[in-house]
Amino acid sequence: MILEKLEAFAPIHNFKFGHTRTQIEFFMTSSQQGSEKFCYWQHVLQLRALYLSLLELYSQLLDADVGGRKWWKLESSASFVRRKKKAGIKGKQILLSIEEKKQEAEHHLDVLRTKYAHLDGITEEDILKEDATYWAMRLGKQLAVSRLSRVLGINEGEMSAVLSLPKEQQAQVLNAMHEVLNGAAPLLQPKTEKLD
């Protein structure tokens, strides 16, 4: 049975599948990068959502556990085994979800502690004072991405993702593109040039 095979396949139980720190730092908040304070705020908003999600998951885990103990004396043997198995499966699902959410929360906290430590103690009011500036910068970035996309013939979403990375990684991505395009050189004329 496939469930037994998957149960025996350790990586799906040992790996944590939440968003990585790089995804969190550069992509989940990329639309907020017009303002440092709004980027900070976006991380706080994500943490709030993760916090509420974790509370709900812990509540479900307690319900599954309490439910698994409260009814056991009242059930027949076969029914007991089925319900206990179902509770165990549900418990595993909840525990995996909790681990993923905890990992994502730790990554957000790490970004906040390292990249935005100087903003510790900032209020929502302080952030919202820069609302107009934030939107001007965000729209300016969107216009620039749109223009670059047309000029370079690259999808806007992909261009925005590349621009969300630090300069060194942007160069790595563009150089990787250069290598791929030159590998397909017989199909393309002229060859692309490598960036420094």
C-alpha angles and dihedrals in degrees: 000000000000094000091058091049091049091046089056093047101094101198093067088057100036102042120079111226102194121117114294123239090254091052090049097044100043110020112027090055100029093114088057097054093102088083129031091212093051090048088053089048091051091055090049090050090051090049090051091053091047091048092053091045091051091049089053092047093050089049091052090048091052091047091051091048096045091044090051092056102036099060103036096098093050097053132086117244098259093044091048092054092049094048093045090051091048091049089050092052092047090047091053091050091051093046092051090049091049092052092050093048091046091052092050091048090051090051092051091047090049091053091048093048095047108030101028105027090121089063093058108132096023114144129227087244090058090052095047091052086074094050096115093045091049093053093046090053093044093050090045089054091049091051091048092049090049092051094045090049092055094045096046098033092235124137112261094235092052092045091050090050092051092048090052090065126085114268094258092055091045088058090048091053094047091046090050087052088050091053093049093047092048089049086059091044096128087063095044131056127222110026119244121245124239117245124231 
